[in-house]
């Protein structure tokens, strides 16, 4: 974005000095322009979903932003320029830290979890996560129980550990839920037990 300096000629009019002849007045285009990169705005456009508006029922259907289509190196470069605190999907933070080999490897993890949960009764994909994030899976039957409503059992993706999958058990009452670290393979092995506990 190019920004012109509004105060360039202000000193002459503010001091009441005589106006210089038009040809001797400093003009904005005669001076260097200040250029201010709008990285935050550019990043918000980069993570914004493009195309038809609709509710995604899997992580793959939520991959509609520039960060999902653009060259992986470009995406990583822009993310690093904006800063690691910028809203971003788990896989981009993992890629930035060297914890995952590629965006395609991350998509394979998301797709493996989707193949497991999408066809199991009670599991629903929730696409409206934090800005830039992928979304998460909830086990709907775990929302209610003997003691009233609860936060349902949730499976979400993370860059915190090399398994990249967290399971948050159903939770009632005060305090925060503690995530249990999983790999997609471990989740597959234990899914029936986890559903029965919920």
C-alpha positions in Angstrom: 0.0 0.0 0.0 1.4 3.4 -0.9 0.8 6.2 1.6 1.3 9.9 0.8 2.5 12.1 3.5 -0.3 14.6 4.3 2.0 16.9 6.3 4.5 17.5 3.5 3.2 21.0 2.7 1.6 21.7 6.0 4.4 23.8 7.4 3.9 26.5 4.8 0.2 26.9 5.2 0.3 26.6 9.0 3.0 29.3 9.5 1.1 31.8 7.3 4.2 32.2 5.1 3.7 33.5 1.6 3.0 30.9 -0.9 5.8 29.9 -3.2 5.2 30.1 -6.9 3.6 26.9 -8.0 6.7 25.7 -9.8 8.9 26.1 -6.6 6.5 24.3 -4.2 7.7 20.9 -3.1 5.3 18.3 -4.5 4.5 14.9 -3.2 5.6 13.1 -6.3 9.0 14.8 -6.1 9.7 13.0 -2.8 10.1 9.3 -2.0 6.9 7.6 -1.1 6.5 5.7 2.1 5.4 2.1 1.5 3.7 0.4 4.4 3.2 -3.4 4.0 -0.2 -4.5 5.2 0.9 -8.0 6.2 -1.9 -8.5 8.7 -4.5 -7.7 6.1 -2.8 -9.8 3.4 -2.7 -12.7 5.9 -6.4 -12.4 6.7 -7.2 -12.7 3.0 -4.8 -15.6 2.7 -6.6 -17.7 5.3 -10.1 -16.6 4.2 -12.1 -19.4 2.6 -12.9 -18.7 -1.1 -15.6 -20.0 -3.3 -19.1 -21.1 -2.5 -20.4 -20.6 1.0 -21.3 -23.8 2.6 -20.8 -25.8 5.8 -17.8 -28.2 5.4 -18.3 -31.7 6.8 -14.7 -32.6 6.7 -11.3 -30.9 6.8 -10.9 -31.5 3.0 -14.0 -29.5 2.3 -12.7 -26.6 4.4 -9.5 -26.3 2.3 -10.7 -23.3 0.2 -8.3 -20.6 1.2 -5.2 -19.3 -0.6 -3.0 -21.0 2.0 -4.4 -24.4 0.7 -3.8 -23.7 -3.0 -0.7 -21.5 -3.2 2.8 -22.7 -3.5 3.8 -24.2 -0.1 7.0 -22.1 0.1 5.1 -18.9 -0.6 2.6 -19.7 2.1 5.4 -20.4 4.6 7.3 -17.3 3.7 4.2 -15.1 4.2 3.4 -16.8 7.5 6.9 -16.2 8.8 6.7 -12.6 7.7 3.5 -12.1 9.6 4.8 -13.8 12.7 4.1 -17.1 14.5 1.3 -15.5 16.5 -0.8 -15.1 13.4 -4.0 -17.3 13.1 -3.0 -20.4 11.2 -3.9 -24.0 10.8 -2.1 -26.6 12.9 -0.2 -27.9 9.9 1.3 -24.6 9.0 2.6 -24.1 12.5 4.0 -27.6 12.4 5.6 -27.0 9.0 7.1 -23.7 10.2 8.7 -25.6 13.1 10.0 -28.4 11.0 7.7 -31.0 12.8 6.0 -32.2 9.6 7.4 -32.7 6.1 4.8 -31.0 4.0 1.3 -29.7 3.7 0.4 -32.9 1.8 1.6 -35.0 4.8 -0.7 -32.9 7.1 -3.6 -33.4 4.7 -3.0 -37.1 4.8 -3.3 -37.1 8.6 -6.6 -35.0 8.4 -7.9 -37.4 5.8 -7.0 -40.5 7.8 -8.9 -39.2 10.8 -11.8 -38.3 8.5 -12.0 -41.8 7.1 -12.2 -43.1 10.6 -14.8 -40.8 12.1 -17.0 -39.6 9.2 -18.7 -43.0 8.9 -19.0 -43.8 12.6 -22.4 -43.0 14.2 -22.4 -39.9 16.4 -19.3 -38.2 15.1 -19.8 -34.7 13.6 -17.2 -32.4 12.0 -17.3 -28.8 13.4 -15.8 -26.4 10.9 -16.1 -23.2 12.9 -12.9 -23.4 14.9 -10.6 -20.5 15.8 -9.7 -18.2 12.9 -7.5 -20.0 10.4 -7.8 -23.4 12.1 -9.1 -26.6 10.4 -12.0 -27.6 12.7 -12.5 -30.5 14.9 -14.7 -33.7 15.4 -17.3 -34.0 18.2 -18.9 -37.2 19.5 -22.4 -35.9 19.9 -23.7 -38.7 22.3 -21.2 -37.6 24.9 -22.9 -34.2 25.2 -25.5 -35.4 27.6 -25.4 -37.8 30.5 -26.7 -38.6 33.9 -25.4 -35.3 35.3 -26.7 -33.0 32.6 -25.0 -31.4 29.6 -21.3 -31.7 29.0 -18.6 -30.7 26.6 -18.5 -33.5 24.2 -15.6 -35.8 23.5 -13.6 -34.0 20.9 -10.9 -34.9 18.4 -8.8 -32.0 17.2 -5.5 -31.6 15.3 -2.5 -30.0 16.9 1.1 -29.1 16.3 2.0 -29.7 20.0 3.3 -33.3 19.6 4.4 -35.6 16.8 1.1 -37.6 16.7 -0.8 -34.4 15.7 -4.1 -35.6 17.2 -5.6 -34.6 20.6 -8.5 -36.3 22.2 -10.4 -34.2 24.7 -12.7 -36.4 26.8 -16.2 -35.4 27.6 -16.2 -33.0 30.5 -18.7 -31.8 33.1 -18.2 -29.2 35.8 -15.5 -26.7 36.5 -11.9 -26.9 35.3 -10.4 -27.4 31.9 -10.3 -30.6 29.9 -6.9 -32.2 29.6 -5.9 -33.3 26.1 -4.7 -36.9 25.5 -2.1 -37.2 22.8 -2.8 -39.6 20.0 -1.6 -40.6 16.5 -4.2 -41.4 13.9 -3.3 -45.1 14.2 -3.7 -45.1 18.0 -7.1 -43.3 17.6 -8.2 -46.1 15.2 -7.1 -48.8 17.6 -9.0 -47.3 20.6 -12.0 -45.6 19.0 -14.6 -48.1 20.2 -13.3 -48.0 23.8 -13.3 -44.2 23.7 -16.9 -44.1 22.4 -18.0 -46.5 25.2 -16.4 -44.4 27.9 -18.0 -41.2 26.6 
